Amino acid sequence: MKINNALLPTLLVLLSLHATALKAEDLWIMGTDAQGGQRTAAGQPIEQTVWIQRGADTILAFSFGIGIDPALGSLTDVAASAELLTANAGGVPDFIDVQMVPGGFTVETLICSAACSGWDTSFFATPIFEFSIDPVVVDGSHLICFTDSLGSPPVPISLTNSQETLTPDTHCAAVCITEHQGWEFAAHDETVPYDVQTGNAGVTVTLTIGQYPCEFALIDSPGFSFSLANDATVLGATCVSPADALLDLNNGNGPDFFGANLYPDGITLGVVASLIGSDSLLFDGETEVAYVHYQANISVLIGSVDSITTILEWSDSNTSPPIANIIMPGDASEIPGALIDGTITFEPIEVPHYIRGDSNEDGTTDLADPIGLLSHLFGSDPAPTCDDAGDANADDTIDVADPVWLLTYLFSGGPAPTAPFPGCGSVGLDDCQVSSAACP
């Protein structure tokens, strides 16, 4: 960009004046602020703005260079701001020269060449240039700084106001390229196989908090609150339990406050590490904080031949009063930069069925079953086709205790075998290799 090159000598005279010790003016490079630094998603352009802050005097001219490490990426665009383009009494400055050079770009600007009052900007920062970088890195923290070593001859970092020419204070930008936000709440995905004949399925979902501060130090948190919604027609929460990060608080005594509420369509959770401030949470990356146990609606799953996926959504509208998803960094509170919903996928499978205690697979638990087990254990009869059918006391082993259990049940008033009993069923996904002959 060049405007009125004939005024370059005037600009150079202004910028070559002796700089004094006074440094009231500042130059900044800034992007979008976020906890933990200026964040750019991996693969996305790095958008930055150069800001100027004046002291007590109006601005007549300025110049600077901005260095961009080729290892970070390549400069794609530099543009003057709308504010700068009206700096000359509402019009365009008399001279603007932007040079994109290897390693960054340089700027030389003269607001007005004739006798004028200069640019009466706000005492607060005013944007003057915007630039974009196409990154070649995918993560990490990177600095973008002012420099006086670019150009031929090198362009100085200089500002001329209505009283003098000086070297302004400069402030680099620390850019964080990451797939993460500063704070993240996440409900983790789960896939659950279930018995299509019974529709019985339960699942435990892990809830995590992640802190990704880039170049800044981790921040202690005294607490947080969750509100996570679910589709009540598919499943419901039965329990919320704390993870180790919470259980370890207060010398292993857990948080001072752990308040969980269950609703048909969601859960809420509030945690305060210490009511007197003697302990706090520190989330270094993704940290497990709680587990939610869900039970599926049998009527939805039973007989289904297709997978069913349901969403767990971070929402503050499913309870009364509403509970916000909030993290407390220090004494403040904020909504996390990312609320990552979870999914639960129920996968139907055919599970072999059997009757516990019906070792001969005739559909009835009677004297023939303990006799058959004794003949297997102490004679030459084969083992039951399904081990669990012969495991009458459900201790995962066929031994003499099983026929004794059955004899006691049948003739001495002992307890009945545990499920599945007295009808066909299953209690897991790998009880038997094939269904019992009594359970088509």
C-alpha positions as CSV (number, residue, x, y, z in Angstrom):
1,M,0.0,0.0,0.0
2,K,1.4,3.4,-1.0
3,I,-0.2,6.8,-0.8
4,N,1.6,10.0,-2.0
5,N,5.2,8.9,-2.2
6,A,6.3,12.5,-2.8
7,L,5.8,13.1,0.9
8,L,8.4,10.5,2.0
9,P,11.2,13.1,2.6
10,T,8.9,14.9,5.1
11,L,8.2,11.7,6.9
12,L,11.8,10.8,7.2
13,V,12.7,14.2,8.6
14,L,10.0,13.8,11.3
15,L,11.0,10.3,12.2
16,S,14.7,11.2,12.4
17,L,14.3,13.8,15.1
18,H,16.1,13.0,18.4
19,A,14.0,10.7,20.6
20,T,13.7,11.9,24.2
21,A,13.3,9.8,27.4
22,L,9.5,10.4,27.4
23,K,7.6,7.3,26.4
24,A,3.9,8.0,26.8
25,E,2.9,6.2,23.6
26,D,2.5,2.4,23.2
27,L,2.2,0.0,20.3
28,W,0.5,-3.3,20.7
29,I,-0.2,-6.4,18.7
30,M,-3.4,-8.1,19.8
31,G,-5.8,-10.7,18.6
32,T,-8.9,-12.1,20.2
33,D,-8.4,-12.4,23.9
34,A,-9.1,-15.7,25.6
35,Q,-8.1,-17.2,29.0
36,G,-4.6,-18.5,28.5
37,G,-3.6,-16.2,25.6
38,Q,-4.7,-15.4,22.1
39,R,-6.0,-18.6,20.7
40,T,-6.2,-19.8,17.1
41,A,-7.6,-23.1,16.0
42,A,-5.1,-25.3,14.3
43,G,-5.1,-24.7,10.5
44,Q,-7.0,-21.4,10.8
45,P,-5.5,-18.0,9.8
46,I,-3.9,-16.0,12.6
47,E,-5.7,-12.7,12.6
48,Q,-3.9,-9.9,14.5
49,T,-4.4,-6.1,14.9
50,V,-1.8,-3.4,15.6
51,W,-3.0,-0.9,18.1
52,I,-1.6,2.5,19.0
53,Q,-2.1,4.4,22.3
54,R,-1.1,8.0,22.4
55,G,0.0,10.2,25.3
56,A,-1.0,13.8,25.9
57,D,-0.1,14.9,22.4
58,T,-1.6,14.3,18.9
59,I,0.2,12.0,16.5
60,L,1.8,13.2,13.3
61,A,3.7,10.2,12.1
62,F,4.8,6.7,13.0
63,S,6.8,3.8,11.6
64,F,7.6,0.2,12.7
65,G,8.3,-3.3,11.5
66,I,6.7,-6.5,12.6
67,G,8.7,-9.7,12.5
68,I,7.0,-13.0,11.5
69,D,9.1,-16.1,11.9
70,P,8.8,-18.2,8.7
71,A,8.6,-21.2,11.0
72,L,5.3,-19.9,12.2
73,G,3.8,-19.1,8.8
74,S,3.6,-16.7,6.0
75,L,2.1,-13.2,5.9
76,T,-0.9,-13.1,3.6
77,D,-2.4,-9.6,4.1
78,V,-1.9,-6.2,5.7
79,A,-4.5,-3.5,5.7
80,A,-5.0,-0.1,7.3
81,S,-7.8,0.2,9.7
82,A,-10.9,2.3,9.1
83,E,-9.8,4.5,12.0
84,L,-6.5,5.2,10.4
85,L,-8.0,5.9,7.1
86,T,-9.9,8.8,8.6
87,A,-7.0,10.1,10.8
88,N,-6.3,13.2,8.7
89,A,-9.1,15.4,9.7
90,G,-11.6,12.8,8.6
91,G,-9.6,11.9,5.5
92,V,-6.8,9.5,4.5
93,P,-3.3,10.2,5.9
94,D,-1.0,12.0,3.5
95,F,1.4,9.0,3.3
96,I,1.0,5.3,4.1
97,D,3.6,2.8,2.9
98,V,3.4,-0.9,3.7
99,Q,6.1,-3.2,2.5
100,M,5.7,-7.0,2.8
101,V,9.3,-8.2,3.1
102,P,10.9,-11.6,4.0
103,G,10.4,-12.1,7.7
104,G,7.4,-9.7,8.1
105,F,6.3,-6.2,7.0
106,T,7.1,-2.6,7.6
107,V,4.9,0.4,8.0
108,E,5.6,4.2,7.5
109,T,2.8,6.6,8.0
110,L,2.5,10.4,7.8
111,I,-0.8,11.7,9.0
112,C,-0.3,15.2,7.5
113,S,2.6,17.0,6.0
114,A,1.5,20.7,6.1
115,A,1.0,22.5,9.4
116,C,-1.7,20.5,11.2
117,S,-2.8,19.5,14.6
118,G,-2.2,15.8,13.9
119,W,-4.3,12.8,14.8
120,D,-6.2,13.4,18.0
121,T,-6.8,9.7,18.8
122,S,-8.4,8.4,21.9
123,F,-6.2,8.1,25.0
124,F,-7.2,4.5,24.8
125,A,-5.8,2.1,22.2
126,T,-6.9,2.6,18.6
127,P,-6.5,0.0,15.9
128,I,-4.2,1.1,13.0
129,F,-3.4,-2.0,11.0
130,E,-4.7,-5.6,10.6
131,F,-2.7,-8.5,9.3
132,S,-3.2,-12.2,8.7
133,I,-0.7,-15.1,8.8
134,D,-1.2,-18.5,7.2
135,P,0.3,-20.8,9.8
136,V,2.5,-23.8,9.1
137,V,2.5,-25.0,12.7
138,V,-0.3,-26.9,14.3
139,D,0.2,-26.2,18.0
140,G,2.2,-24.4,20.5
141,S,2.8,-20.8,21.7
142,H,4.5,-18.3,19.4
143,L,5.5,-14.6,19.7
144,I,4.9,-11.9,17.1
145,C,6.9,-8.8,17.9
146,F,7.8,-5.3,16.6
147,T,11.3,-5.0,15.0
148,D,13.5,-2.3,13.6
149,S,15.6,-4.7,11.5
150,L,13.3,-5.0,8.4
151,G,13.5,-3.1,5.2
152,S,16.3,-1.5,3.3
153,P,17.3,0.8,4.9
154,P,15.8,-0.7,8.1
155,V,12.5,1.0,9.2
156,P,12.8,2.3,12.8
157,I,10.2,1.9,15.6
158,S,9.4,5.5,15.9
159,L,6.5,7.9,16.7
160,T,6.3,11.7,16.1
161,N,3.7,13.6,18.1
162,S,3.1,17.3,18.1
163,Q,6.0,17.9,20.5
164,E,8.7,15.4,19.7
165,T,9.8,12.1,18.1
166,L,10.2,9.2,20.5
167,T,10.5,5.4,20.5
168,P,7.3,4.0,21.8
169,D,7.0,1.1,24.1
170,T,6.1,-2.0,22.2
171,H,4.2,-5.2,23.2
172,C,4.4,-8.5,21.5
173,A,1.5,-10.9,20.8
174,A,1.7,-14.4,22.3
175,V,-0.3,-16.5,19.9
176,C,-1.5,-20.0,21.0
177,I,-2.3,-22.4,18.2
178,T,-4.3,-25.2,19.6
179,E,-7.3,-27.5,19.1
180,H,-8.4,-26.6,22.7
181,Q,-10.1,-23.6,24.3
182,G,-8.8,-22.2,27.6
183,W,-11.3,-24.2,29.6
184,E,-13.2,-27.2,28.3
185,F,-16.1,-29.3,29.7
186,A,-16.4,-32.6,28.0
187,A,-18.8,-35.6,28.2
188,H,-17.0,-38.5,26.7
189,D,-18.5,-40.8,24.0
190,E,-19.4,-44.4,24.9
191,T,-20.5,-47.4,22.8
192,V,-22.5,-50.0,24.7
193,P,-23.4,-53.5,23.4
194,Y,-26.7,-54.8,24.8
195,D,-28.8,-57.9,24.6
196,V,-31.4,-57.3,21.9
197,Q,-33.7,-59.9,23.6
198,T,-33.8,-58.1,26.9
199,G,-33.0,-54.4,26.0
200,N,-31.1,-54.2,29.3
201,A,-28.2,-51.8,29.1
202,G,-26.3,-49.5,31.5
203,V,-23.3,-47.3,30.9
204,T,-21.0,-45.0,32.8
205,V,-20.0,-41.7,31.1
206,T,-16.9,-39.8,32.1
207,L,-17.1,-36.0,32.6
208,T,-13.8,-34.0,32.3
209,I,-12.6,-30.5,32.8
210,G,-9.6,-29.4,30.7
211,Q,-7.4,-26.3,31.2
212,Y,-5.1,-25.4,28.3
213,P,-3.4,-22.1,29.3
214,C,-0.6,-22.2,26.6
215,E,2.2,-20.1,27.8
216,F,0.6,-18.9,31.0
217,A,0.5,-20.7,34.4
218,L,-2.3,-23.0,35.4
219,I,-5.0,-21.3,37.5
220,D,-6.4,-22.9,40.7
221,S,-10.2,-23.3,40.7
222,P,-12.2,-23.4,43.9
223,G,-15.2,-25.1,42.2
224,F,-17.5,-25.5,39.2
225,S,-21.0,-26.4,38.2
226,F,-22.3,-28.8,35.5
227,S,-25.7,-29.1,33.8
228,L,-25.9,-31.9,31.3
229,A,-29.1,-32.8,29.5
230,N,-30.2,-36.2,28.1
231,D,-33.1,-37.6,26.1
232,A,-35.4,-39.0,28.7
233,T,-37.1,-41.3,26.2
234,V,-33.8,-43.2,25.6
235,L,-32.1,-43.2,29.0
236,G,-31.9,-41.7,32.5
237,A,-29.2,-41.0,35.0
238,T,-29.2,-43.2,38.1
239,C,-26.1,-41.8,39.9
240,V,-23.4,-39.2,39.8
241,S,-20.1,-40.0,41.5
242,P,-16.9,-38.1,42.0
243,A,-13.6,-39.0,40.3
244,D,-10.2,-39.1,42.0
245,A,-9.4,-35.5,41.4
246,L,-12.3,-34.6,43.7
247,L,-11.8,-37.5,46.2
248,D,-8.2,-36.4,46.7
249,L,-9.2,-33.0,48.0
250,N,-8.8,-32.0,51.6
251,N,-6.3,-34.7,52.4
252,G,-8.4,-37.5,50.8
253,N,-11.7,-36.4,52.4
254,G,-13.2,-35.1,49.2
255,P,-14.7,-31.7,48.4
256,D,-16.5,-29.8,51.1
257,F,-19.6,-29.6,48.8
258,F,-20.6,-32.1,46.2
259,G,-24.2,-31.6,45.2
260,A,-25.7,-33.7,42.4
261,N,-29.3,-33.7,41.3
262,L,-31.0,-36.2,38.9
263,Y,-33.8,-35.3,36.6
264,P,-35.6,-37.3,33.9
265,D,-33.8,-35.3,31.2
266,G,-30.5,-34.4,32.8
267,I,-28.2,-34.0,35.8
268,T,-26.7,-31.0,37.6
269,L,-23.6,-31.0,39.8
270,G,-22.1,-28.3,41.9
271,V,-18.7,-28.7,43.5
272,V,-16.8,-26.5,46.0
273,A,-13.4,-27.8,46.9
274,S,-13.2,-26.1,50.3
275,L,-15.7,-23.8,52.0
276,I,-12.9,-22.1,53.9
277,G,-10.5,-21.9,50.9
278,S,-7.9,-24.4,52.3
279,D,-7.8,-26.5,49.1
280,S,-8.6,-26.0,45.4
281,L,-8.6,-27.9,42.1
282,L,-5.9,-27.8,39.4
283,F,-6.8,-29.1,35.9
284,D,-3.6,-29.8,34.0
285,G,-5.0,-30.8,30.6
286,E,-8.0,-33.0,30.5
287,T,-8.9,-34.2,34.0
288,E,-11.7,-36.7,35.1
289,V,-13.9,-35.1,37.7
290,A,-17.1,-37.1,37.8
291,Y,-18.9,-40.1,36.4
292,V,-22.6,-40.3,35.4
293,H,-24.2,-43.7,35.5
294,Y,-27.1,-44.1,33.0
295,Q,-29.7,-46.9,32.5
296,A,-31.3,-47.3,29.1
297,N,-35.1,-47.4,28.6
298,I,-35.7,-51.1,27.9
299,S,-38.8,-50.5,25.8
300,V,-36.7,-48.5,23.4
301,L,-33.9,-51.0,23.0
302,I,-35.7,-54.4,23.2
303,G,-36.0,-56.0,19.8
304,S,-34.2,-53.2,18.0
305,V,-32.1,-54.3,15.1
306,D,-30.4,-51.0,14.6
307,S,-27.9,-49.0,16.6
308,I,-29.4,-46.1,18.6
309,T,-27.3,-43.0,19.4
310,T,-28.4,-40.4,21.9
311,I,-26.7,-37.1,22.7
312,L,-25.6,-35.8,26.1
313,E,-25.7,-32.0,25.8
314,W,-24.3,-29.3,28.0
315,S,-27.4,-27.1,28.7
316,D,-28.6,-24.8,31.4
317,S,-32.3,-25.0,30.4
318,N,-33.2,-28.5,31.6
319,T,-33.6,-27.8,35.3
320,S,-35.5,-25.4,37.5
321,P,-33.8,-23.3,38.7
322,P,-31.4,-23.4,35.8
323,I,-27.8,-24.3,36.7
324,A,-25.2,-22.7,34.4
325,N,-22.0,-24.5,33.2
326,I,-19.5,-22.4,35.1
327,I,-15.8,-22.8,36.0
328,M,-14.3,-20.6,38.6
329,P,-10.7,-19.6,37.8
330,G,-9.5,-18.0,41.0
331,D,-12.1,-15.6,42.4
332,A,-13.8,-15.1,39.0
333,S,-16.4,-17.3,37.1
334,E,-16.7,-17.9,33.4
335,I,-18.4,-20.1,30.9
336,P,-15.8,-22.5,29.4
337,G,-14.6,-21.7,26.0
338,A,-15.7,-25.2,24.8
339,L,-18.6,-27.3,25.9
340,I,-18.1,-30.7,24.2
341,D,-21.2,-32.8,24.0
342,G,-21.0,-36.6,24.3
343,T,-22.8,-39.4,22.6
344,I,-23.9,-42.9,23.8
345,T,-24.4,-45.5,21.1
346,F,-26.3,-48.6,21.9
347,E,-25.3,-51.6,19.7
348,P,-27.7,-54.5,19.6
349,I,-26.2,-58.0,19.7
350,E,-27.5,-61.5,20.0
351,V,-26.6,-62.9,23.4
352,P,-26.9,-66.6,24.1
353,H,-29.5,-67.3,26.8
354,Y,-29.6,-70.0,29.5
355,I,-31.3,-71.0,32.8
356,R,-28.9,-71.0,35.8
357,G,-29.0,-74.5,37.4
358,D,-30.5,-76.2,34.3
359,S,-27.3,-78.0,33.5
360,N,-29.0,-80.6,31.3
361,E,-30.8,-78.0,29.3
362,D,-34.3,-79.5,29.6
363,G,-35.9,-76.3,30.7
364,T,-36.5,-77.4,34.3
365,T,-34.3,-77.2,37.4
366,D,-34.8,-80.6,39.1
367,L,-33.0,-83.5,40.7
368,A,-31.5,-84.5,37.3
369,D,-29.4,-81.3,37.2
370,P,-27.3,-81.9,40.4
371,I,-27.0,-85.6,39.5
372,G,-25.7,-84.6,36.1
373,L,-23.2,-82.2,37.6
374,L,-21.9,-84.8,40.0
375,S,-21.5,-87.3,37.2
376,H,-19.5,-84.7,35.3
377,L,-17.3,-83.8,38.3
378,F,-16.7,-87.4,39.5
379,G,-17.5,-89.5,36.5
380,S,-17.2,-89.2,32.8
381,D,-20.2,-87.2,31.8
382,P,-19.5,-84.1,29.7
383,A,-19.7,-80.6,31.1
384,P,-22.8,-78.5,30.5
385,T,-22.8,-76.8,27.0
386,C,-23.0,-73.5,28.9
387,D,-20.8,-73.3,32.0
388,D,-22.9,-70.7,33.6
389,A,-26.0,-73.0,33.4
390,G,-24.1,-75.4,35.7
391,D,-22.7,-72.6,37.9
392,A,-25.7,-72.7,40.3
393,N,-24.1,-70.5,43.0
394,A,-22.8,-67.9,40.4
395,D,-19.2,-68.0,41.6
396,D,-17.8,-68.4,38.0
397,T,-16.7,-72.0,38.8
398,I,-18.3,-75.4,38.4
399,D,-17.4,-77.4,41.4
400,V,-19.1,-79.6,44.1
401,A,-20.6,-76.5,45.6
402,D,-23.0,-76.2,42.7
403,P,-24.8,-79.6,43.0
404,V,-24.9,-79.0,46.8
405,W,-26.5,-75.6,46.2
406,L,-29.2,-77.2,43.9
407,L,-29.9,-80.0,46.3
408,T,-30.2,-77.6,49.2
409,Y,-32.6,-75.4,47.1
410,L,-34.7,-78.4,46.0
411,F,-35.0,-80.3,49.2
412,S,-33.9,-78.1,52.2
413,G,-35.4,-74.7,51.6
414,G,-32.1,-73.1,50.4
415,P,-31.9,-70.1,48.2
416,A,-32.7,-70.3,44.5
417,P,-30.1,-69.9,41.9
418,T,-29.5,-66.2,40.9
419,A,-30.6,-64.8,37.6
420,P,-31.2,-65.9,35.0
421,F,-33.6,-68.1,36.8
422,P,-36.2,-69.6,36.6
423,G,-36.6,-68.5,33.0
424,C,-34.2,-68.0,30.1
425,G,-32.0,-64.9,30.1
426,S,-28.5,-63.6,30.5
427,V,-26.6,-61.4,33.0
428,G,-23.8,-60.3,30.7
429,L,-22.6,-60.4,27.1
430,D,-20.3,-63.4,27.2
431,D,-22.0,-65.9,29.6
432,C,-22.3,-68.7,27.0
433,Q,-21.0,-69.4,23.6
434,V,-24.3,-70.7,22.4
435,S,-27.8,-70.6,23.8
436,S,-29.1,-73.4,25.9
437,A,-31.3,-75.9,24.1
438,A,-34.0,-74.9,26.4
439,C,-33.8,-71.2,25.3
440,P,-34.5,-70.9,21.6
